[in-house]
Amino acid sequence: MHILFIADPLTQFKIHKETTYAMMRAAQSRGHHIWACTSSQLYSNGMIGTTAQHIKLLESPTQAHWFDVVETSTKALKEFSAVIMRKDPPFDVNYVTDTWLLDAAVHQG
């Protein structure tokens, strides 16, 4: 599976306590491909998409270096097997807009 995580910027993760990192690690250990983007990278041009990074989590991570970028690609959300939104508050107009985009993506497949 190709799993997209919509989250805060990866450089801001505190991997020793970040649940999104734990979810990514669990998915990768099961053979899934991990992709990441921020909510600001979502867009709509008739198709809901994003510019995301395909990342590989390192076996021996440090806070400063815990992933490598395999590639950066622009894709429609329907190209991913699953999309997981893991964004910290606040609940604001940007969050509401993101949920509208995700709802539209569901209708696109």
C-alpha positions in Angstrom: 0.0 0.0 0.0 1.0 3.6 -0.5 -0.1 5.6 2.6 -0.2 9.4 2.6 0.2 11.1 6.0 -1.0 14.7 6.0 0.8 16.1 9.0 2.9 18.9 10.4 6.2 19.4 8.7 8.5 16.4 9.2 11.3 18.6 10.5 9.1 19.6 13.4 8.5 16.0 14.6 9.8 15.0 18.0 10.1 11.3 17.1 10.5 10.1 20.7 6.9 11.1 21.4 5.3 11.6 18.0 2.3 9.3 17.4 2.4 10.0 13.7 6.0 8.7 13.6 4.9 5.6 15.4 2.1 5.0 12.9 4.6 5.6 10.0 7.1 3.1 11.5 4.4 0.5 12.0 3.2 0.8 8.4 6.7 0.7 7.0 7.5 -2.4 9.0 4.5 -4.1 7.3 5.9 -3.3 3.9 3.9 -0.2 3.1 5.2 2.9 1.3 5.1 6.0 3.4 4.3 9.4 1.8 4.1 12.7 3.7 2.8 16.2 3.0 1.5 19.2 4.9 -2.1 20.5 4.6 -0.8 23.5 2.7 0.4 21.2 -0.1 -3.2 20.0 -0.8 -4.8 21.5 -3.9 -7.8 21.2 -6.2 -7.7 21.8 -9.9 -10.6 19.6 -10.8 -8.8 16.7 -9.1 -7.8 16.8 -5.4 -4.0 16.3 -5.2 -0.8 17.1 -3.4 2.9 17.4 -3.8 4.2 14.8 -1.4 7.4 13.2 -0.4 7.9 9.4 -0.5 10.0 8.8 2.6 11.9 5.9 4.0 12.3 5.8 7.8 15.8 5.0 9.0 16.6 1.8 11.0 18.7 3.8 13.5 17.0 7.2 13.7 18.2 10.3 15.5 16.1 13.4 16.1 18.1 15.3 13.5 18.0 12.5 10.8 15.2 10.0 10.9 14.1 9.7 7.3 15.4 9.9 3.8 13.4 11.3 0.9 13.0 8.7 -1.9 11.2 11.0 -4.3 8.9 14.1 -4.4 5.9 13.8 -6.7 2.7 15.5 -7.5 -0.2 13.0 -7.3 -4.0 12.9 -7.1 -5.1 11.7 -3.6 -7.0 8.8 -5.3 -3.6 7.3 -6.2 -2.9 6.5 -2.6 -4.2 3.4 -0.9 -5.0 5.4 2.3 -4.8 9.0 3.4 -4.4 9.8 7.1 -4.7 13.3 8.4 -2.6 13.9 11.5 -2.6 17.6 12.1 -2.3 19.4 15.4 -4.9 22.0 16.4 -6.1 24.7 15.9 -9.5 23.9 14.5 -9.7 26.8 12.0 -10.8 27.6 8.5 -7.7 25.9 7.1 -8.7 22.7 8.9 -12.3 22.9 7.6 -11.0 23.5 4.1 -8.8 20.4 4.4 -11.7 18.3 5.4 -13.7 19.6 2.4 -10.9 18.7 0.1 -10.6 15.2 1.7 -14.4 14.7 1.3 -14.2 15.7 -2.4 -11.2 13.3 -2.8 -13.4 10.4 -1.5 -16.0 11.2 -4.2 -13.2 11.1 -6.8 -12.2 7.6 -5.8 
